[in-house]
Structure formats: C-alpha cells, structure tokens
Amino acid sequence: MYDRRIRESALLLLAKGLSLNAASKELGISRAALTQWSRAPEVALAAAEHGCPRCANPPDLPDRHAYAHLLGLYLGDGYISQLRKGVYSLRIFCDDHYPGLQAEAGASMRHVRPPGKVYRVPGAGCSAVMGLWKHWPCLFPQHGPGMKHTRPIVLESWQREIVEEYPGRFLRGLFHSDGCRITNWTVRTVNGTPKRYEYPRYFFTNASADIRALCTWALDLLGIAWRQPNPRQISVARREAVAALDTHVGPKS
C-alpha cells in the first residue's frame, strides 16, 4: 500500500505535466496505479489514510496488472491463513524447478502490497512465496475454510473487471500454478517413411468446477479455443490457439 506522501508526490508530478512513463520510472510505481490515481485523486488519498485499498470508502483497487496475475496464482496454488490476531499470510506454492516463477510471484505480490516484504519459505521440493498483511482476505474474498473445490469460488464485480482488463495476466497465473505447457509427438508415415512430428499444447487441471470455468471464461475473452478432455482438465491444443496463449503464458521458467 502506497502511503499518502508517495501518492501526493505522484499526483504533483502528474499535475506538473510529467508523463505517466516518466513518473512511473522516477517513482517506481506502475502506470496502472498512476492512471487510477490521476482519475480519482481524492479516492487515492482517502485509501492511503485507511490502509486497505478495498476497505476504503470509496474503494481504491490495487495495481490491476499485478493483481490479475496474483489472483490466478492464488486460485491455483495459493493459500491464506491467519498467523495471529489480525495478521494473515498469503502463500503461493511454487516448484523449486522454476525460480523464474517464484521471482515473478514475489514481484506481483510486492506490487499489490507495497511496501510490504515478501519472503520465500523453503519446503520439500517447493517454496512458498509469502507476504504478511491484515488485508489479504479483503483482496481475496474467495478465502474460506476447507479446500477451494469444496466451496463456491465466485469473483466479485471488481475482480471480474480486472480480469476483463488483463485476461492474459490472469491466465498466466492460472497456468503457471495448476497448468503446464508440454510437447506431444506422433509418428506418421509419409511416402513410406515414418516421420516424427512434435506439437505443443497447454493443460490446466483443477478440481474446482468454478475455477475451471474462470479459466475458460478468460480464454474466451482472448478468443482462444479450448476443450475439456476430462472432468478436471482444460486443454488448448490448436496451433493458432497455442500460439496465442504463448504470447501471454509460455513455458514455466
């Protein structure tokens, strides 16, 4: 959460005519946040006083670009728990084979909750990218008791607006948590000679029907063809669809 001093400095620079790009580079604040503040400066300053971008009246949404990615990660491999009275931890579990994924998850968490610290907690074969904040349940109202697939997962209107604005970032979070990009192969005989053909495809696997529906909704927003080969899995296999999804997701690193 940016404090009032930082927001006032940003608004002053923009009022003096500094471009969004220049202000973003000088202050280290995303263009999305600066745009939102410039459109409603009173809202931005009021939210800074309150301390939570969602609890403020009127509400002030977080960095939308980073939030879309973090929301996808949370719905896949994220977990919120209460550590002590009024303090919650958000943990995104990432395979240790993908340090780039861990770094990107940490970056999105920092952008959504500046200037909070992000920790990496090692585990058996994976690490939890973790941030502490009393307002994580406000930003992720899908938090609740039990496994996600045992309870309804429905986005609030402000969350749907963010996904509609950044469906690619949302899908990147989903596929990099509960999905994969693999290379299939087949052998075909051409003019009497067997030839091996390789082709990439994406899979997203989740036990929650609601989360699978959010995945296919975001794919539809981008016009990316998909199918459901089994009850828990979404597949993107057409060449043009894989190419389109590559521009937003790509292999884990």
Residue, then its C-alpha position, 0 to 999 in steps of 0.5 A: m500500500y502506497d502511503r499518502r506522501i508517495r501518492e501526493s508526490a505522484l499526483l504533483l508530478l502528474a499535475k506538473g505535466l510529467s508523463l505517466n512513463a516518466a513518473s512511473k520510472e522516477l517513482g517506481i510505481s506502475r502506470a496502472a496505479l498512476t492512471q487510477w490515481s490521476r482519475a480519482p485523486e481524492v479516492a487515492l488519498a482517502a485509501a492511503e489514510h485507511g490502509c486497505p485499498r478495498c476497505a476504503n470508502p470509496p474503494d481504491l483497487p490495487d495495481r490491476h496488472a499485478y493483481a490479475h496475475l496474483l489472483g490466478l496464482y492464488l486460485g491455483d496454488g495459493y493459500i491464506s491463513q491467519l498467523r495471529k490476531g489480525v495478521y494473515s499470510l498469503r502463500i503461493f506454492c511454487d516448484d523449486h524447478y522454476p525460480g523464474l516463477q517464484a521471482e515473478a510471484g514475489a514481484s506481483m505480490r510486492h506490487v499489490r502490497p507495497p511496501g510490504k516484504v515478501y519472503r520465500v519459505p523453503g519446503a520439500g521440493c517447493s517454496a512458498v512465496m509469502g507476504l504478511w498483511k491484515h488485508w489479504p482476505c479483503l483482496f481475496p474474498q474467495h478465502g474460506p475454510g476447507m479446500k477451494h473445490t469444496r466451496p463456491i469460488v465466485l469473483e466479485s464485480w471488481q475482480r471480474e473487471i480486472v480480469e476483463e482488463y488483463p485476461g492474459r495476466f490472469l491466465r498466466g497465473l492460472f497456468h503457471s500454478d495448476g497448468c503446464r505447457i508440454t510437447n506431444w509427438t506422433v509418428r506418421t508415415v509419409n511416402g513410406t517413411p515414418k516421420r516424427y512430428e512434435y506439437p505443443r499444447y497447454f493443460f490446466t487441471n483443477a478440481s474446482a468446477d468454478i475455477r475451471a470455468l474462470c479459466t475458460w471464461a478468460l480464454d474466451l475473452l482472448g478468443i482462444a479455443w479450448r476443450q475439456p478432455n476430462p472432468r478436471q482438465i482444460s486443454v488448448a491444443r490448436r496451433e493458432a490457439v497455442a500460439a496465442l496463449d504463448t504470447h501471454v503464458g509460455p513455458k514455466s521458467 
